[in-house]
Amino acid sequence: MPEKINLTDEEWRKRLGPDAFHICREQGTEAPFTGKYWDLHEEGRFLCAACGQELFDSQTKFDSGSGWPSFWAPASEEHVETHEDRGHGMTRTEVRCSRCGSHLGHIFPDGPQPTGLRYCINSASLKFEKK
């Protein structure tokens, strides 16, 4: 398992800036079709914006039509955690970085094969590294 990173809110604010802090540390959501990676088609890998842990590979990214970057699998199952989210009057499965606990987005069971899953992720919670 990855070594955990624990910082104070003030340390996270300095590291992330206001938009990424709101999404990663306060479970915010960016508006659809506004994030910098929803329509990115380059080869590379997606890292946690907060701690740099590898989360997703461009080979699992697909166009879900949702307006958020979507992936059918994480780079490693050990690099993401899931939690039940009962906010906004619904029950969903939240996805977090396993290393720093940052909120990434949610998982839905309407993705393509081979997993049938859609990891719907906020661009602000990611950093892209080109291959």
CORLIN-V71133 format. One record per helix or strand of 3 or more residues. SS is the DSSP state (h for helix, s for strand). FROM is the first residue (numbers start at 1). LEN is the number of residues. If there is no record, write none. Layout:
ss: {SS SS}
from: {FROM FROM}
len: {LEN LEN}
This chain:
ss: {h h s s h s h s h s s s h s}
from: {9 18 44 54 58 69 77 80 87 92 103 118 123 126}
len: {8 9 5 4 3 3 3 6 3 6 6 4 3 5}
